[in-house]
Amino acid sequence: MPSDMSGKWRSLALLMLAEIAAMSLWFMSAAILPDLTREFEISEGRQAALSSAVQIGFVFGAVASALMGLADRIDPRRFFAVCAILAALFNASLLVAEPGGTVSILARFATGALLAGVYPVGMKIAVGWGRKDRGFLVGTLVGALTLGSAAPHLLALLGGTDWRWSLSVASLASAAGGILCLFSRLGPFHARAPRMKMTAILTAWTDTRIRYAYAGYLGHMWELYAMWAWIGVALAASFSAHMPGEAATVLSRLIAFLAIAAGGVACIVAGLVADRVGKANIAILAMAVSGTAALASALAFGGPVWLTILCVLIWGAAILPDSAQFSALVADYAPPDQAGSLMTFQTALGFALTFFTVQLTPLGAELIGWPGVFALMAIGPALGIIGMARLKRLAQTAP
């Protein structure tokens, strides 16, 4: 049915563009932080709060959405659009709020809560378009999310020291993304829950397969957002041993953008392969490479700039492809009318963990240095591999 296929890819293309645009809000405060601190006095605690508030807000929003089954009960396109537009408004409020003040931190919290109506809801829309190619569908969605997450570093680079320009462009992009999503369609496999089922998320515990998929995801999240949030700062410290501070900052922004974006591209490629060789296999491979690259980056830190860049780019490319496969596995094993809630709850647990890792990462860097922190990040992928190995054994022994 060519018309159905054209509708599928048109809708997915619109969804990906909307995802990129809306998720450009996520790391905005971290990307413009060097410019903010040059212009304003912001304590280290307030600096960390600007980043972690997004994670806390996301967890709050995701748990509320999962408990009420919002992604499964209402039109996800409208849910996505409203959340993206409201998030844009809260992000734009940073233009007038005191940088690092209570109002700006609360605005970042609200932005994170609203983005819980963007990322997991986008996955709900994507999995409605297929069953046999879900690895690719979710991989492409997560790839778009990653490009959006990398965008603040690029905007900060293009905007130079004008952090207000970067902030304004991201806000406008998110609002436009919300409008774009309204023009997409829902796929033939989209399922809607007839009523609120607050017990739906208990399936995450009663179904052992979903529980192992969650375990793998938590191992992945131990590493992911700590790396994404602080890799620019860490690289600037590493590069400053070989070049002036301003040049080190510019280069670190560029490499941070490229490393995060590389994960987005790798996520799409891995999604294509996962539907043929197995989602759990791709997750295991990605975590093995990612953990190894984290250790290699630790060893290369402060060394030749080219070697550090190479290790971090490999790390950035390998750190993400497993994420989409964990979500695709949950969608495979979940009842269709609970998939949105279970994927949303999965992200809530993962981002609850990232609150601690993002907060503790700079403290760890002060105590044991960035190489030691990079090595600790490799623990997550190691534990995630164990979870996926158990899931594979369970799947092989299932009747």
N, C-alpha and C positions, 0 to 999 in steps of 0.2 A: 504494500500500500504506500506508494510514493508520497501521497499527500500527508499521510501520518508521519512518515520519516522526515519530511521537510518541516513539519510542525515541531517535531521532536528537536531537531538540531537548531532551529530558529529559537525555540523557547529556551533551550539550554544555553545558547550563545548569549541571550539577553540575561539569563540568570547569572552566568559567569561575570559579565560586565558589571551587573549590579553588585555582585559579591566583592569584586575587586574595589569598586568605588566605596562601598560602605565600610569595608574592613580597613580602609586607609586611615580610619580614626584610631585604631588600636594602639599603635606605638607612637602616636604623635607627640605626646609629652616627653617621651624618652629621646625622640629624634631632635627636638628643639631645645632640650635641656641645656646643652652647652651655651646656646645663645641667651637663654633665659637667665642663667647664672652669671653671665657677663653683665647683664643689664640690671638684675635684681639680686638682693641678698636672700637666698633660699637655703635653709638649713638642710643638712644631709637627710635628716628624718623626713622632712617635707618632700625632698626630691624623690625618695623611695616611695613615699605615700602616693605621689602623683602616678607612678607606674602601677603600684599594687592595688590602688583603688579600682582600676579597670577590672582586674582579676576578681576582686571581691564582688564588685557589681555584677559581673558576668555570672558568678556562682549564684548570687541571690536571684537574678533574673531567670537563670536556667532551672534552678530548683522549683521556683514558683511556676514556671511554664510547664515543667514535667509533671508536677503534682496536679495541675489543673488540666493537663492534656491539651494545651492550647494549639500546638502544632498539628494535632490529630483531629481537633474538633472544628476549627475555623479555617477559612480559606488561607493557606499559608502565604500566598502572594500578597494579600492585604496586610497580613501580620508583618511580613518582611518590610513592606513599604512604610507602614506607620512607624515601625521601630527605627528604620534607617533615617527617616526624615527627622524624627524626634532626637535621635542621637546626633544628627548634624547640628541641630539647634543648641544642644547642650555643649557640643564641642566649640561652636562659635562663641558661646558665652565666655570662653577663656580669653577672648579679645578684650573684655571689659572687667573681668574679675581680677583680683589681686593674684599675681603669679605665685603659686605655692601656698596661697591662703586657703582657709577652710572652704570657701565657696568654690574655688577651682578644684579642690580635691573631691568635693561632693559632685561637681559636674562630671568629673572623670568616673566616679562611681556610677552615676546615672547613665553615662555613655556605655559603660561595660554592661550594665543591666539590660539596656536596649539592644546591644549587640547579641545578646542571647536570643533575640528574635530574628537574627540575621544568619549566623553561621549554621546552627543545627536545623533551623527552618529551611535554609537553602538545601541541606542534605535531604530533608524530607521531600522537597520538590523534585530533586534529582533522582532519587531511588524510585519515584513513581513512573519514571520513563523506561524502566527495564528491570529484568531479573538476571539474565545471563551476562550482562555487561555492567553489573553494578560496581565492580572494582574500578572500571574505567570512569563511570559516571561520578562516583564519589571522589575518585582520584582527581578528576578534572575540577570538581567543585573545591576541593581542598587546595589544589594548585592555584585556583583563582583567589581563594582566601589568602594564600601565602603571598601572592603578588601584591594584593592589597595591603597586607601587613608590612611588606617591604617598602611600599610607596612612601611612607613618611620620611625614611632615610633619603630617598631620592628627592623628595620635595624640599627637605632641609638643605640638601646639596645644591639644588637649583636656586633656592631662595637666598642662599648665602647666610648673612646674619639677620635677614628680615624674617623672623619667626612668625610674624603676623601674616605675611603672605602665604607661608606654608599652611598655617592653621586655616586660613580662609579657603584656600583651594581644596583642602581635604573636606571641609564642611560642605561646600558646594557639590563636591563629587558624591558624598554620601546621600545628599538629598536627591540628586539626579539618579543615583542607583536605585533608590526606593521607588521612584517613578517608573524607571525601566522595568522593574520586576512585575509591575502591574500588567505589562504587555506580553508576559510569558503565559504559557498554558500549562495545565496540569496533565500529567501522563495517564495512560490507561491503567497503570498499576497503582495509582494513588488511591489510598483507602482512608475513609473518614470515620472517626469514632462517633457513634450517635449521642453519647453523653459523656460526662466527666467520669473517669475511673481513676481515683487517686491511688488505687491498689495496683495499677498497671505496672508501676516501676518495680514492684516486688518480683516480677518476672526476671529481673536482673539477678536475683538471688536464687530463685527456684530452678532456673534453667542454667545448668552447669556450663554449657557452651558460652552463653552470654557472660557468665561470671569470669571465665578465662579470658574472653575478649576484653572485658573491662580491666582485668589484671595487666594484660599486655599494654593497654592504653595508658594505664597509670605509670608503668615503667617508662614509656615513651615520653609522657608529660613531665616526668621528673627532670628530664634533660632539656626538652624543647624550649620552653619559654624563658628559662633562666639563660639559655644560650642566646635566644633571639633578643631578649631585653637588654643584655649587657655586653654582647659581643663587640658593639661599636666602642664602648668605653674600654674594654679589655684590649682591643686592637690598638687604640690610641696610645695606651700605656706601653704596649709592645713596640710599636713603631717609633715612639719618642726616643728610644735608645739609639736610633739611627738617623733621625731627622728632626727639624725644628717642630715645636709643639703644634703650631697652626697647620703645617703641612701634614703632620701625623693625624690631626683631627679630620682634615678633608679626606685623606686616603682611607681612614677607618670608616667614614660614612659610606664611601663608595663600596668598599669591600663588604661592609655589613649588608648593604642593599643587594649586592651580587650574591652573597652567601644565602640570604633568605630567599631571593628570587630563584636561585638554583634549585632549592628544595621544591618550589612550585612546579618547575619544569620537570624535575625528576618524578614528582608525584603523578603527573599525567602519564608519563612513559611507563611507570611502574603499574599504573592502573590498567593499561593495555595488556601488559604481560600477566598480571595477577589473575585475570579471568581465564587464562589458559593453564598456568602452572600452579595456581592455588594462592589465595589471599594470605593464608598463614605463612606459606613459604616466602612470599615477598616480604612480609613483615619481619620474619627472622633474618633474612638477608640484609634488609635495611638497617636493623638494629645492630647487627654484627659489624657492618661497615661504619655506622655512626659511632658506636662505642670505641672502635679502634681509632677513628679519626679524632675523637675527643682526646684520647691519650697521646696521639701524635701531635696535636695542637699544643698540648701541655709541654711536650718535649721541645717543640719548636719556638715556644714563647720567648720573646726577647732576642731570638736568633736572627738569621738573615730574613729580611722582609719578604723576599719571594717565597721562601720556604713556609713561613707562617701563613702567607696568603693562600698557598696551595693547600695546606692542611685544613684551613678554615673553609675554603670553598668546597672541598670534598666533604667535610663535616656538614656544611649547610645543605649540600645536595642529598646526603644520606639521612639527615635527621628527620625528614618529613614523610617520605613515601609510605611508611608503615601506618601513619595516622589514618589515612583514608581507608586502609584495609581493615582496621579495627572497627570503624564505623560501618563499613560494608558488611562485615561479619555479623554485627549486631542486627543490621537490617535483614540479613538472610535468615537469622534464627528467630527474630521477633515476630509475633502475630502482626499482620499488615496494619491493623488499626492501632497498634501500639508502637510502631517503629519510630515515629517522630518523638514520642515521649521518652523512649528508651535511649535513643541517640542523644537527646537533650540532657537526660540525666547522666549519661556517660560523660559528656563534656563538662557538666557541673562538677562531678567528682575530680576530673582531671584538672580543671582550673582552680578548684579548692586547693589542690596540691601545689599548683604553681604560685599561689599566694605566698606560701612559705619559701619556696625555692627562689622566687624573684626577690623577696625581702632579704633572705639570708645570703644570697650570692655576693653582694658587695661587702657584707660583714666577713664572709669567708675569705674574700680576696685580701682584706686587711690582715687577717690572722695567718693565713697560709699561702697567700699569693695567688695570682690567677692560674698558674700551672696546677697548683693543688686543687683549685676549684674545678678546673676542666677535668681532672682525673676523677673527682667525686661524681661528676655528671655521668660518667660512663657506667656507674652502678645501675642507673635506670634501665638502659638497654639490656644489660645482663639479666636483670630480673624479668624484663619483658619477654626475652627469649625463652625463659623457663615457662612462662604462662602460655606462650604460643606452642611450645613443644607438647605441653600437656593437652592443649586443645586438639592438636593433631592426633595424639594417641586416642583421645576420646572419640574423635570423628572416625578413626579407623576401626575401633571396636564396636561402634554403634551398629545396630541391626539395619 
